[in-house]
Amino acid sequence: MSAALIHADGQMIGQRRAKSLADARRRSRFVAGLRGVLIAAAVLVALNALIQMVLSGGTDSPATDVAISAGAGESERIINPRFTGRDEGGVPYVITAETAERRRGAEQALTDLERPTLDYALFDGGEDASRVLAEHGVFDDANLSLQLDTNVRLTTRSGYVFDTQSATLFLREGVVTGPAPMHGLAPWGAVRADRFEVRDDGQHIILEGDVRTRFDASSTPTATDVDAGAGRSEENEP
């Protein structure tokens, strides 16, 4: 075998070794780069989760338990929406409606509801659990409130029925306020007032303005606290 042939073989072996070494280095750099990308992605995910926790005020607030599900895809107008959550005492509630539509461009997360209903311990359950509360409603995700208007009817578990044109339910606190005139039925008779408020799971009813009450002869007021506020109370037909 000539010296030239031996030299050529040596060159080929050297070139193959150099190529293999270069390939190995490229693979090492690729693996190292991929590892860096995965680490960076993990850091970004953790940072995003931390930011979301800070913005939402942590996990102790009942507001973080609110969810929505629907049967009409990702459309802005949702058919048969369902909102769930818990109040400060941990009592669950479920809001449903015929339709829901998110308000675009609103500073707060507001959702317009058509014929909303509410299943909540403050209100009468059983067969009336799915009863429509009003013709229209606005659900505020941030403040956990439900504003109702047009033919509003609320029935508490303590036996009171309120008919009015406007009311707001503060679900976090379990409080109802009614700024418009109302007519109502009570276990002991009937009542009318310019404004009303329901507190303490329906056990404390505050009536204000031109307050008029009617007591049935066969009934007496229950343990529910009825406060006539600054208004006047009369035993006249509401």
Beta strands, then each sheet from edge to edge (+ up, - down):
strand 1: 67-69
strand 2: 77-79
strand 3: 82-86
strand 4: 92-96
strand 5: 99-102
strand 6: 110-114
strand 7: 117-120
strand 8: 136-140
strand 9: 145-155
strand 10: 161-170
strand 11: 175-178
strand 12: 182-186
strand 13: 189-193
strand 14: 195-199
strand 15: 204-208
strand 16: 212-215
strand 17: 225-227
sheet 1: 1+ 3- 4+ 7-
sheet 2: 2+ 5- 6+ 8- 9+ 10- 11+ 14- 15+ 17+
sheet 3: 2+ 5- 6+ 8- 9+ 10- 12+ 13- 16+
end
